Amino acid sequence: MTSEPLYAVFQAARRLTVGPPAEAARAAYKALAAQPDAPVIVLDRATGQVIDLDLRGDAAAIQARYA
């Protein structure tokens, strides 16, 4: 059985959340909406790879995309 990946989301030096893709996308979207000039990075907890999330649209569109 393959489990859902866990992503860690950071803005500047602060960890915002660790969770599945839908949770990570929500956190990244909210952080960028609140502080658009502060960088957000998403990392795969298992590999350390940077993850590129599709944050186009509003919160509902992002939630549907990663549900």
N, C-alpha and C positions, 0 to 999 in steps of 0.2 A: 504494500500500500504506500503510495506517495503522499507525503504530507505537504501542506501548503507552506511556502517559504515564509520566513520571518525577515522583515526589513526593519532596520533602525533608521530613524529620521532625525537629522540634526539641523539646527539653524544656528549659524555662527559656531560657538563652542558649546551650545546647550542641546542635550538630547531631548527630543520632543516625545518620542514614543518608540516602542518596539512592538511590532505586530504583523499580522498578515497584510497582503497588498492593499486591501480596501481601507484598513485602518491607517496604513502608512500614507496612502494617497490623500485621505481626509486631513491628516495632520499637516502634510506638506502644503496642501491647498490653503488651509486656514492660516498657516504661518506666512505664506507668501502674500495672502490678502492683507494681513495685519502689518507686515513689514516687507514690502516689495523689494527694497534695496538690500536686505540681508540675505546672504546666500543660504540655500537649503541643499543638503546632500542626503541621499538615500543609499544605504548600504545593505547588501545581502548579508545577513548574520552568519550564514554558513560559509561563505566564500570570501567576504570582504569586498566583493565587486561593487562598483557604483551602479545603481539602478536608475534607469531613465523612465520616470512615470509620465503618463499622458495626462496632463492636468488641464486640458482644454475644456471649456464650457463652465457651467456652474456646478455647485456642490452636488446636485442631484444627478447630473450627467456623469460626474466622476464616480459617484457611488455606484451607479448602474454599470459603468464600465468595469469596475473591479469587484462586483458582487459575485 
